[in-house]
Amino acid sequence: MSEESERVYVPRKPRKCPSCGMKPIATILYGYPAFSAELEAQLQSGTIALGGCCVTDDDPQWVCTHCGQNFYRSGK
């Protein structure tokens, strides 16, 4: 993931990355998730990415599994 990537605000999860055109886009899961076979499968398929245990009001919602571009939810 690039430290210098600009913030991209989207109203919903993109189907593919507008920066690189690739997919999948993973939903970022924060906190301490319970590890399971289902979670492992989601991590391997790129539908879920772990975001860490520290949660703020300013965290991205999704991430491109190819280029690491973060996506923030825009207002409804």
N, C-alpha and C positions, 0 to 999 in steps of 0.2 A: 504494500500500500504506500502510495506516495504521500509524504508529509506536506507537500506543497500543492496538493490537489485543491481546486477551488470548491466551495460549497455548491452543491446542486440541490435545489429545492423542487420537490415533485408532490403532487396531490395524492398519488397512490404509487404502489410498487411498480416500477417499470418492468415491461416484459423482457427487454434487453437493454444493455447499457448504452445510453446516448453518447458516452465518451469513446468507447471502443467498439460498440456494436455487438459485443458478445453476450452470452448468457451462460449460466443462470445468475440471477440476482438473488442474493441470500438475505433473509430476514435476520437481523441481528438480535440475538438473545442475550439479555443482561442478567446479572445476578448469579446465583449458585444453582444451576440446573441439576436435576436428578439424572445421572447418567443411565441410559438404557439402550437396548438394541435399536429402538426406534430413533432415539436421538443420534446414535452413531450413524445410522443409515442416512438421516437428514444431513448430517455434517459431511458425509462422504459424497452425497449427491449435490451438495452446494445449495440446498434450499434453506439451511440454517447456518449462521456463523456465530461464534461466541464473541461477546462484546466485553466481557470482564465483569467484575463484581461492583465496581464503582459506577453509580448511576447519577447523572446530573439532569438538568432541564435542557441541556444542549447536546444531546447525543444523536448520532445518525440512526435512522430506522432500518436502512438497507445498505448492502455493499455489493459491488460487482466482484464476483469470484475470479474474474480474469485480470482486471487492471487495478482493483482495490479502490475504485472511486466510491466514496460514501454518498449516500442520498438522505437528505433530511426531509421530513414531512412538512409540506407547506400548509398554510391555513386552509380550512375547509371551504 
